[in-house]
Amino acid sequence: MSEPQFIITEADLPPAAPQPVLQQRMMLILMLAVMAIIGFAVVLAPRLQMETTTTAAVVPDVAAETAVLPNPPVATGIISPVFSPEVQHWASQIVAWSNEHGLDPDITATIMQIESCGDPQALSHAGAHGLFQVMPFHFETGEDMFDPDTNAFRGLSFYAYVLDLTDGNVGLAFAGYNGGPGAALSSWGNWLPETQRYYTWGTGIYEDAKAGLEQSPTLQEWMTAGGVSLCQQAATRLGLQ
């Protein structure tokens, strides 16, 4: 018995998809791909821009921090009129000594005013010598501790050291000149009364000098507190009386 034969004609096949439908599907897939790329770029771009901006902002911030660091005072070439006649006697030397150490002459004059009032032979009970009342351990063997140039060099070298130690803080350097480097790196509550007084006199006289005053109220207070006798002794030694 023979099997039936089946003949498949074109009419029996499923209809082919219309060409426009295929094109629409391809366009849709392409559009989705483009939108995905654009979306990725939109998300990533701000992050990249933020990272670039943050990195660029670091340089101005660092520069700003560096700019606010205090600088050592610049020598002016003269000394203020607020200082006593005994200190004015040394004005030209004060300017020269200050220039050697890159100091404002008014700083040098302030130290001399408080330490000796210009007496080159001043000698304290503690053993400090000369115009800037320098302790013996600051000198080298054989140096004349009373010699004005030598005394100034040793005293101002030490002040310049503590000034650098305090990043140019004139007041703290005054405290350090009196109480040592430890005082320069410390604060009021840790200072001895002598260092507290030295800081008060030093900063007050120096501020009056830099304010352009003809007379210093702080210097007058220092005179009343005992400085007048020191200046009388200096005037006698210098032949100013």
C-alpha positions as CSV (number, residue, x, y, z in Angstrom):
1,M,0.0,0.0,0.0
2,S,1.6,3.3,-1.0
3,E,2.0,6.3,1.4
4,P,0.2,9.5,0.5
5,Q,2.4,12.2,-1.1
6,F,2.3,15.8,0.3
7,I,3.3,18.6,-1.9
8,I,4.2,21.9,-0.2
9,T,3.4,24.9,-2.3
10,E,4.4,28.6,-1.7
11,A,0.9,29.1,-0.5
12,D,1.5,26.8,2.4
13,L,4.6,28.8,3.7
14,P,4.1,31.6,6.4
15,P,4.1,35.0,4.9
16,A,7.5,36.8,4.9
17,A,7.9,39.8,7.2
18,P,7.4,43.0,5.3
19,Q,10.7,44.9,4.5
20,P,9.6,48.1,6.3
21,V,9.1,46.2,9.6
22,L,12.7,44.9,9.5
23,Q,14.0,48.4,8.9
24,Q,12.0,49.7,11.8
25,R,13.4,47.1,14.1
26,M,16.9,47.8,13.1
27,M,16.4,51.5,13.6
28,L,14.9,50.9,17.0
29,I,17.9,48.8,18.0
30,L,20.3,51.5,16.7
31,M,18.5,54.2,18.6
32,L,18.6,52.2,21.8
33,A,22.3,51.7,21.4
34,V,22.9,55.4,20.8
35,M,20.8,56.4,23.8
36,A,22.8,54.0,26.0
37,I,26.1,55.6,24.9
38,I,24.7,59.1,25.5
39,G,23.4,58.1,28.9
40,F,26.7,56.6,29.9
41,A,28.5,59.8,28.8
42,V,26.1,62.0,30.7
43,V,26.7,60.1,33.9
44,L,30.5,59.8,33.5
45,A,31.3,63.3,32.2
46,P,30.3,65.2,35.4
47,R,32.4,62.8,37.5
48,L,35.4,63.4,35.3
49,Q,34.9,67.1,35.4
50,M,34.5,67.0,39.2
51,E,37.8,65.1,39.6
52,T,39.6,67.6,37.3
53,T,38.2,70.6,39.1
54,T,39.1,69.1,42.5
55,T,42.7,68.4,41.4
56,A,43.0,71.9,40.0
57,A,41.7,73.5,43.2
58,V,44.5,71.9,45.2
59,V,47.1,74.3,43.9
60,P,45.4,77.6,44.9
61,D,44.6,76.2,48.4
62,V,48.2,75.2,49.0
63,A,49.4,78.6,47.7
64,A,46.9,80.4,50.0
65,E,48.2,78.5,53.0
66,T,51.8,79.4,52.1
67,A,50.9,83.0,51.5
68,V,49.6,83.5,55.1
69,L,52.8,82.3,56.8
70,P,54.3,85.3,58.6
71,N,57.6,86.6,57.2
72,P,60.5,88.0,59.1
73,P,60.4,91.9,59.4
74,V,62.3,93.8,56.7
75,A,65.0,96.3,57.6
76,T,63.8,99.9,57.3
77,G,67.2,101.7,57.5
78,I,66.3,104.0,60.4
79,I,65.1,103.7,64.0
80,S,62.0,105.2,65.4
81,P,62.2,108.4,67.5
82,V,60.4,106.7,70.4
83,F,63.7,105.3,71.8
84,S,65.6,107.0,74.5
85,P,68.7,109.3,73.7
86,E,71.0,106.6,75.0
87,V,69.7,104.1,72.4
88,Q,69.6,106.8,69.7
89,H,73.3,107.2,70.3
90,W,73.8,103.9,68.6
91,A,71.4,104.5,65.7
92,S,73.8,104.1,62.8
93,Q,75.3,100.9,64.4
94,I,71.9,99.5,65.1
95,V,71.0,99.9,61.4
96,A,74.2,98.2,60.3
97,W,73.9,95.4,62.8
98,S,70.2,94.9,61.8
99,N,71.1,94.7,58.1
100,E,73.6,92.0,58.8
101,H,70.9,89.8,60.3
102,G,67.9,90.9,58.1
103,L,66.1,92.5,61.0
104,D,64.0,95.6,61.4
105,P,66.2,98.1,63.2
106,D,63.3,98.9,65.5
107,I,63.5,95.3,66.8
108,T,67.2,95.7,67.5
109,A,66.6,99.0,69.2
110,T,63.8,97.6,71.3
111,I,66.0,94.8,72.6
112,M,68.8,97.2,73.4
113,Q,66.4,99.6,75.1
114,I,65.1,96.9,77.5
115,E,68.4,95.1,78.0
116,S,70.9,97.9,78.6
117,C,69.4,101.2,77.5
118,G,72.6,101.5,75.4
119,D,75.1,100.8,78.2
120,P,78.0,98.9,76.5
121,Q,79.4,97.9,79.9
122,A,76.1,96.7,81.4
123,L,76.6,93.5,83.5
124,S,73.6,91.7,85.1
125,H,73.6,89.7,88.3
126,A,73.1,86.6,86.2
127,G,76.2,87.3,84.2
128,A,74.7,88.8,81.0
129,H,77.1,91.2,79.2
130,G,77.0,94.4,77.2
131,L,74.5,96.2,75.0
132,F,72.3,93.1,74.4
133,Q,72.9,91.4,77.7
134,V,74.3,88.2,76.1
135,M,75.1,85.3,78.3
136,P,78.7,84.0,78.3
137,F,77.9,80.6,76.7
138,H,76.9,82.4,73.5
139,F,80.5,83.6,72.9
140,E,83.5,81.7,71.5
141,T,86.6,81.4,73.6
142,G,88.7,84.6,73.5
143,E,85.9,86.9,72.3
144,D,85.4,90.3,74.1
145,M,81.9,90.0,75.5
146,F,81.6,93.8,76.0
147,D,82.8,94.7,72.5
148,P,79.7,96.3,70.9
149,D,80.1,94.6,67.5
150,T,80.8,91.2,69.0
151,N,78.0,91.6,71.5
152,A,75.6,92.7,68.8
153,F,76.6,89.8,66.6
154,R,76.0,87.2,69.3
155,G,72.8,88.7,70.6
156,L,71.2,89.3,67.3
157,S,72.2,85.9,65.9
158,F,70.3,84.4,68.8
159,Y,67.3,86.6,68.3
160,A,67.3,85.8,64.5
161,Y,67.4,82.1,65.5
162,V,64.3,82.3,67.7
163,L,62.5,84.6,65.2
164,D,63.0,81.8,62.6
165,L,61.9,79.2,65.1
166,T,58.6,81.1,65.6
167,D,58.0,81.6,61.9
168,G,58.6,85.3,62.2
169,N,56.5,86.1,65.3
170,V,58.3,89.1,66.7
171,G,56.6,88.9,70.1
172,L,57.3,85.2,70.7
173,A,60.9,85.8,69.6
174,F,61.1,88.5,72.3
175,A,59.9,85.9,74.8
176,G,62.5,83.5,73.4
177,Y,65.3,86.0,73.7
178,N,64.6,86.4,77.4
179,G,63.5,82.9,78.3
180,G,65.2,80.7,75.7
181,P,63.8,78.7,72.7
182,G,61.5,76.8,75.0
183,A,59.7,80.0,75.9
184,A,59.5,81.0,72.2
185,L,57.6,77.8,71.5
186,S,55.4,78.0,74.5
187,S,52.7,80.5,75.6
188,W,52.0,83.1,78.3
189,G,50.8,80.7,80.9
190,N,54.0,78.8,80.8
191,W,56.4,81.7,81.0
192,L,58.2,83.0,84.1
193,P,57.0,86.4,85.3
194,E,60.2,88.0,84.0
195,T,59.5,86.7,80.5
196,Q,55.9,87.9,80.7
197,R,57.2,91.4,81.6
198,Y,59.8,91.2,78.8
199,Y,57.1,90.2,76.3
200,T,54.8,93.0,77.4
201,W,57.5,95.7,77.3
202,G,59.0,94.4,74.0
203,T,55.8,94.1,72.0
204,G,54.4,97.4,73.4
205,I,57.5,99.5,72.6
206,Y,57.9,97.9,69.2
207,E,54.3,98.4,68.3
208,D,54.5,102.1,69.3
209,A,57.6,102.4,67.2
210,K,55.9,100.9,64.1
211,A,52.8,103.0,64.7
212,G,54.9,106.1,63.8
213,L,54.6,107.7,67.3
214,E,57.0,110.3,68.5
215,Q,56.9,109.0,72.0
216,S,56.1,105.5,73.3
217,P,53.6,105.2,76.2
218,T,54.9,101.7,76.8
219,L,58.5,103.0,77.0
220,Q,57.4,105.5,79.6
221,E,55.8,102.8,81.7
222,W,59.0,100.8,81.4
223,M,61.0,103.8,82.6
224,T,58.7,104.3,85.6
225,A,59.0,100.6,86.4
226,G,62.7,100.9,86.9
227,G,64.2,101.6,83.4
228,V,65.1,105.2,84.3
229,S,68.0,104.1,86.5
230,L,69.4,101.9,83.8
231,C,69.2,104.8,81.3
232,Q,70.9,107.1,83.8
233,Q,73.8,104.7,84.1
234,A,74.0,104.4,80.3
235,A,74.0,108.2,79.9
236,T,76.9,108.5,82.3
237,R,78.9,105.8,80.5
238,L,78.3,107.4,77.1
239,G,79.0,110.9,78.4
240,L,75.5,112.2,77.6
241,Q,75.1,113.9,81.0
